Amino acid sequence: MIERDEDGLYVGEVPQLKACYSQGETIDELMINIREVIEMCLEELEEVETTTEFVGVQRLIV
């Protein structure tokens, strides 16, 4: 999931991985940063048993 914050930075989060998020000044920079964080989260995940399952993402416009 990617959002742009009030300062114009791109913030990325991987909801199915606990505390897996990063940021970048461009989407390309964010993709590099989030890839590193995903690798670290996956290494940690191997050590911890998880009970959650990713179901999907919905977009709601109000």
VMD Tcl script that builds the backbone (N, CA, C; Angstrom):
set m [mol new atoms 186]
animate dup $m
set s [atomselect $m all]
$s set {name element resname resid chain x y z} {
  {N N MET 1 A 0.851 -1.154 0.000}
  {CA C MET 1 A 0.000 0.000 0.000}
  {C C MET 1 A 0.906 1.227 0.000}
  {N N ILE 2 A 0.615 2.187 -0.876}
  {CA C ILE 2 A 1.430 3.406 -0.974}
  {C C ILE 2 A 0.540 4.619 -0.773}
  {N N GLU 3 A 1.004 5.536 0.056}
  {CA C GLU 3 A 0.325 6.813 0.281}
  {C C GLU 3 A 1.355 7.927 0.174}
  {N N ARG 4 A 0.892 9.133 -0.035}
  {CA C ARG 4 A 1.786 10.292 -0.005}
  {C C ARG 4 A 1.393 11.129 1.202}
  {N N ASP 5 A 2.370 11.460 2.053}
  {CA C ASP 5 A 2.067 12.203 3.270}
  {C C ASP 5 A 2.023 13.699 3.018}
  {N N GLU 6 A 1.774 14.455 4.078}
  {CA C GLU 6 A 1.622 15.903 3.961}
  {C C GLU 6 A 2.897 16.619 3.523}
  {N N ASP 7 A 4.046 15.980 3.679}
  {CA C ASP 7 A 5.323 16.555 3.243}
  {C C ASP 7 A 5.701 16.139 1.829}
  {N N GLY 8 A 4.849 15.331 1.180}
  {CA C GLY 8 A 5.113 14.892 -0.179}
  {C C GLY 8 A 5.919 13.611 -0.278}
  {N N LEU 9 A 6.264 13.004 0.859}
  {CA C LEU 9 A 7.007 11.743 0.852}
  {C C LEU 9 A 6.053 10.585 0.573}
  {N N TYR 10 A 6.558 9.594 -0.142}
  {CA C TYR 10 A 5.784 8.381 -0.390}
  {C C TYR 10 A 6.047 7.409 0.755}
  {N N VAL 11 A 4.968 6.884 1.317}
  {CA C VAL 11 A 5.058 5.953 2.430}
  {C C VAL 11 A 4.451 4.638 1.979}
  {N N GLY 12 A 5.219 3.569 2.117}
  {CA C GLY 12 A 4.749 2.251 1.721}
  {C C GLY 12 A 4.636 1.333 2.921}
  {N N GLU 13 A 3.606 0.493 2.913}
  {CA C GLU 13 A 3.385 -0.455 3.999}
  {C C GLU 13 A 2.951 -1.794 3.413}
  {N N VAL 14 A 3.412 -2.864 4.022}
  {CA C VAL 14 A 2.984 -4.207 3.654}
  {C C VAL 14 A 2.149 -4.717 4.824}
  {N N PRO 15 A 0.816 -4.592 4.735}
  {CA C PRO 15 A -0.047 -4.908 5.883}
  {C C PRO 15 A 0.098 -6.333 6.411}
  {N N GLN 16 A 0.393 -7.291 5.543}
  {CA C GLN 16 A 0.489 -8.667 6.017}
  {C C GLN 16 A 1.792 -8.974 6.753}
  {N N LEU 17 A 2.723 -8.025 6.785}
  {CA C LEU 17 A 3.967 -8.191 7.538}
  {C C LEU 17 A 4.019 -7.141 8.636}
  {N N LYS 18 A 4.077 -7.577 9.882}
  {CA C LYS 18 A 4.057 -6.682 11.032}
  {C C LYS 18 A 5.222 -5.692 10.981}
  {N N ALA 19 A 4.905 -4.404 11.167}
  {CA C ALA 19 A 5.892 -3.314 11.213}
  {C C ALA 19 A 6.732 -3.234 9.945}
  {N N CYS 20 A 6.127 -3.524 8.796}
  {CA C CYS 20 A 6.854 -3.511 7.532}
  {C C CYS 20 A 6.426 -2.294 6.716}
  {N N TYR 21 A 7.183 -1.220 6.875}
  {CA C TYR 21 A 6.880 0.016 6.170}
  {C C TYR 21 A 8.160 0.809 5.951}
  {N N SER 22 A 8.125 1.705 4.969}
  {CA C SER 22 A 9.275 2.549 4.660}
  {C C SER 22 A 8.774 3.782 3.923}
  {N N GLN 23 A 9.703 4.641 3.544}
  {CA C GLN 23 A 9.334 5.853 2.816}
  {C C GLN 23 A 10.415 6.231 1.820}
  {N N GLY 24 A 10.072 7.138 0.913}
  {CA C GLY 24 A 11.024 7.630 -0.069}
  {C C GLY 24 A 10.524 8.916 -0.693}
  {N N GLU 25 A 11.445 9.688 -1.245}
  {CA C GLU 25 A 11.074 10.945 -1.892}
  {C C GLU 25 A 10.404 10.709 -3.233}
  {N N THR 26 A 10.674 9.556 -3.861}
  {CA C THR 26 A 10.024 9.162 -5.116}
  {C C THR 26 A 9.516 7.740 -4.951}
  {N N ILE 27 A 8.629 7.327 -5.842}
  {CA C ILE 27 A 8.143 5.951 -5.779}
  {C C ILE 27 A 9.289 4.972 -6.034}
  {N N ASP 28 A 10.200 5.317 -6.947}
  {CA C ASP 28 A 11.352 4.435 -7.206}
  {C C ASP 28 A 12.194 4.259 -5.949}
  {N N GLU 29 A 12.450 5.357 -5.232}
  {CA C GLU 29 A 13.225 5.276 -3.987}
  {C C GLU 29 A 12.470 4.458 -2.950}
  {N N LEU 30 A 11.158 4.664 -2.865}
  {CA C LEU 30 A 10.349 3.890 -1.934}
  {C C LEU 30 A 10.450 2.397 -2.241}
  {N N MET 31 A 10.395 2.017 -3.517}
  {CA C MET 31 A 10.450 0.601 -3.891}
  {C C MET 31 A 11.770 -0.039 -3.471}
  {N N ILE 32 A 12.860 0.705 -3.604}
  {CA C ILE 32 A 14.162 0.191 -3.153}
  {C C ILE 32 A 14.157 0.009 -1.643}
  {N N ASN 33 A 13.663 1.021 -0.929}
  {CA C ASN 33 A 13.649 0.979 0.533}
  {C C ASN 33 A 12.721 -0.111 1.060}
  {N N ILE 34 A 11.525 -0.226 0.476}
  {CA C ILE 34 A 10.568 -1.198 0.990}
  {C C ILE 34 A 11.032 -2.628 0.704}
  {N N ARG 35 A 11.757 -2.833 -0.403}
  {CA C ARG 35 A 12.292 -4.168 -0.690}
  {C C ARG 35 A 13.245 -4.612 0.425}
  {N N GLU 36 A 14.110 -3.703 0.881}
  {CA C GLU 36 A 15.038 -4.030 1.968}
  {C C GLU 36 A 14.279 -4.375 3.243}
  {N N VAL 37 A 13.230 -3.601 3.535}
  {CA C VAL 37 A 12.450 -3.835 4.747}
  {C C VAL 37 A 11.701 -5.162 4.650}
  {N N ILE 38 A 11.156 -5.476 3.473}
  {CA C ILE 38 A 10.451 -6.750 3.287}
  {C C ILE 38 A 11.403 -7.918 3.550}
  {N N GLU 39 A 12.626 -7.829 3.033}
  {CA C GLU 39 A 13.606 -8.898 3.258}
  {C C GLU 39 A 13.869 -9.089 4.755}
  {N N MET 40 A 14.011 -7.979 5.489}
  {CA C MET 40 A 14.237 -8.075 6.934}
  {C C MET 40 A 13.022 -8.669 7.643}
  {N N CYS 41 A 11.828 -8.242 7.250}
  {CA C CYS 41 A 10.601 -8.760 7.866}
  {C C CYS 41 A 10.442 -10.250 7.594}
  {N N LEU 42 A 10.765 -10.685 6.382}
  {CA C LEU 42 A 10.647 -12.101 6.049}
  {C C LEU 42 A 11.642 -12.948 6.837}
  {N N GLU 43 A 12.850 -12.418 7.051}
  {CA C GLU 43 A 13.826 -13.138 7.869}
  {C C GLU 43 A 13.298 -13.310 9.285}
  {N N GLU 44 A 12.708 -12.262 9.825}
  {CA C GLU 44 A 12.157 -12.330 11.175}
  {C C GLU 44 A 10.948 -13.258 11.218}
  {N N LEU 45 A 10.152 -13.247 10.172}
  {CA C LEU 45 A 8.952 -14.077 10.107}
  {C C LEU 45 A 9.299 -15.557 10.156}
  {N N GLU 46 A 10.423 -15.936 9.590}
  {CA C GLU 46 A 10.848 -17.332 9.616}
  {C C GLU 46 A 11.043 -17.826 11.042}
  {N N GLU 47 A 11.362 -16.889 11.945}
  {CA C GLU 47 A 11.616 -17.245 13.335}
  {C C GLU 47 A 10.342 -17.248 14.181}
  {N N VAL 48 A 9.267 -16.619 13.683}
  {CA C VAL 48 A 8.036 -16.460 14.458}
  {C C VAL 48 A 6.879 -17.097 13.698}
  {N N GLU 49 A 6.062 -17.867 14.421}
  {CA C GLU 49 A 4.890 -18.488 13.796}
  {C C GLU 49 A 3.764 -17.456 13.698}
  {N N THR 50 A 3.129 -17.353 12.529}
  {CA C THR 50 A 2.065 -16.380 12.327}
  {C C THR 50 A 0.711 -17.077 12.194}
  {N N THR 51 A -0.348 -16.389 12.624}
  {CA C THR 51 A -1.683 -16.961 12.548}
  {C C THR 51 A -2.620 -16.116 11.679}
  {N N THR 52 A -2.135 -15.039 11.081}
  {CA C THR 52 A -2.987 -14.202 10.247}
  {C C THR 52 A -2.871 -14.614 8.790}
  {N N GLU 53 A -3.889 -14.269 8.009}
  {CA C GLU 53 A -3.923 -14.594 6.597}
  {C C GLU 53 A -4.406 -13.369 5.828}
  {N N PHE 54 A -3.702 -13.000 4.770}
  {CA C PHE 54 A -4.099 -11.871 3.940}
  {C C PHE 54 A -5.358 -12.238 3.174}
  {N N VAL 55 A -6.371 -11.368 3.240}
  {CA C VAL 55 A -7.639 -11.624 2.578}
  {C C VAL 55 A -7.788 -10.779 1.326}
  {N N GLY 56 A -7.435 -9.499 1.402}
  {CA C GLY 56 A -7.565 -8.641 0.233}
  {C C GLY 56 A -7.537 -7.172 0.623}
  {N N VAL 57 A -7.648 -6.314 -0.387}
  {CA C VAL 57 A -7.657 -4.871 -0.192}
  {C C VAL 57 A -8.887 -4.316 -0.888}
  {N N GLN 58 A -9.590 -3.441 -0.212}
  {CA C GLN 58 A -10.756 -2.781 -0.774}
  {C C GLN 58 A -10.533 -1.287 -0.735}
  {N N ARG 59 A -11.021 -0.586 -1.749}
  {CA C ARG 59 A -10.934 0.866 -1.788}
  {C C ARG 59 A -12.331 1.422 -1.575}
  {N N LEU 60 A -12.479 2.322 -0.612}
  {CA C LEU 60 A -13.751 2.921 -0.280}
  {C C LEU 60 A -13.653 4.417 -0.467}
  {N N ILE 61 A -14.487 4.973 -1.301}
  {CA C ILE 61 A -14.497 6.404 -1.543}
  {C C ILE 61 A -15.702 6.988 -0.844}
  {N N VAL 62 A -15.471 7.990 0.002}
  {CA C VAL 62 A -16.550 8.629 0.747}
  {C C VAL 62 A -16.698 10.063 0.295}
}
mol reanalyze $m
mol bondsrecalc $m
mol representation Tube
mol addrep $m
